[in-house]
Amino acid sequence: MPVDEVTDDIRRLVDRMIDVMIEHNGIGLAAPQIGIGLRIFVVSVDGTRESAKVYINPELEVSGIQEANEEGCLSVPGVFAKIKRYRKCVITATDLEGKRFTEKANGLQVRAFQHEYDHLEGTLIKDRMGQVQLIAARRQLRELRERYEKDK
């Protein structure tokens, strides 16, 4: 769901998202990963609070060629796979002051943007894995599913 207005509640949510991302040694976290159905993600390619940046209601334009690199995900701990992503992108989003901004990205940042944007669209890395990768990760995925169902 899009964010209609940047309020103090949204700012507190973003602050908590950054805490969770850092606590779990991530470089990005999307609101749906913590059970909040809003179009927000945070990214910090060096994993620090100081470089963390928020992207509210992001729009992503990818370009260039795709390359496969290993990714992990805080939503599926212990599962790593080579995922194809575009090498360049332009992102337009809203900041915590309610202002729209646009920036170009490449390298790890562009990969993080695409990964977190996938979460906003309901896609996990397991959905991007090839058949061989899924077979190799089936034990970890089964254990995660069983743990999730047990905790429900």
N, C-alpha and C positions, 0 to 999 in steps of 0.2 A: 504494500500500500504506500503511495507517495506521502511524503511529509508535507502537510499544508502550510505549516508555520513553524519557524525555529523558535521554540520556547525554552524556558529554563528546564523543563522536564526533558526536552530533547538534549540539551547541553549536559544534564546529569547522566542521561543514558549513554551519550558518547564518551563521557569520562569513564563510566563503568566499563564500556566496551574496550577502551584502551587498556584499562587495568587487566581485564580478562585476557586480552591479546598478549600482553607482556608477561603475565603470570604463567601462561602456557607456552612461552617462547615462540609466539607466532609473529608473522610480519603483516598479517591482515586479519580482519574479522568483520563479518557482516551481521547485521541485526537478526536475520532469521536463524543464525547459528545459535543464538541465545534465546530463541523462542519469541522474538519480537518481529512481527510482520511488517516492518517499515523498510523503505528503500534507503538504507544508510549502510555505509561501510567505512572502516578506518584502515589505514595502511601506514606502516613504518618499516621501510625496507631494511633498516639496521636494527629493528626490534627495540628501539628506545622510545620513551614517552616524548622526549624532546623533538623527535622528527615525525611523530605521529600526526597524520592529517586526516580530516573527516571529509567524506564525500556524500552529500545528501541529494537524493533524487538524481543520481548520475546518469549520463547518457554517454555511451562509449562508441567510438568509431575506430575500428581496427583496420590495419592496412599492412602491406608488405607481405613477405613470405612467412610461412609457418615453420617453427622448429620445435622439436620435442626435447623437453628437459624434465628431470625428475621433480615431482611435486609431492607434498604431503598436505594434510588438511586437519585442522583441529577437530572437525566433525567426525573424522574417521581416523583416530590415532593409530599409529603403527602401520598404516597402509601408505606405501609410496609407489608412484608409477610415473612413467614417462608420458607426459601429456603434451599434445601439440597445441601451440598457441601462436598467435600472430606476433611479429617482432616489434610492431609500432602501433601506437594508438593515440587518439586525442580524446580526452575526457572533459566533459562539461558537467559541473555539479554546483551545488549550493554549499556555502561554508556556514560556520556557526553564527555569523552575523546576518545571515539571510541573503548574502550577495552571491550571484552566479559568477563562476569563473571557468576558464578553460585552460588546460595545460596539455602539453605533449609529453609522451612518455616512451621510454625504451628500456631494454635490459630487464632486470628483476622487477622494476616498478610496473612495467606494462604487463608482465605475467601476473603480478599480484592483482592489478586492476581487473584483468579478465577472470581470474579465479574468484574474486569477491563478487564481481558482477554476476557470475554464474549462480552464486548463492541467492542473489536477489531474484533470479529467474527460476529457482528451484532445482538447480543442477549441482550435483556433487562430482568429485573427481571420479568416483566409481562409474558414473554415467559417461565419462569420457574415456574410460579405459578400454583397451582392446580385449578380445576374447582370451588371449593368452595371459594378459595381465590379470584379468578377473579370475581365471583359474588359479594362478599363482597366489592370489590374495584371498581365495575363498575361505580359508580357515579363519583369518583375521576378521573378515567381513561377517562370517557366521557368528563368531564370538561376540562381536560388537552388537549384532542384531539380537542375540540371545540376552545379552546384558541389558540392552534397551528394553526389551519386552518384559524382562524380570522386574525392572525398575518402574514400569508403568503403573 
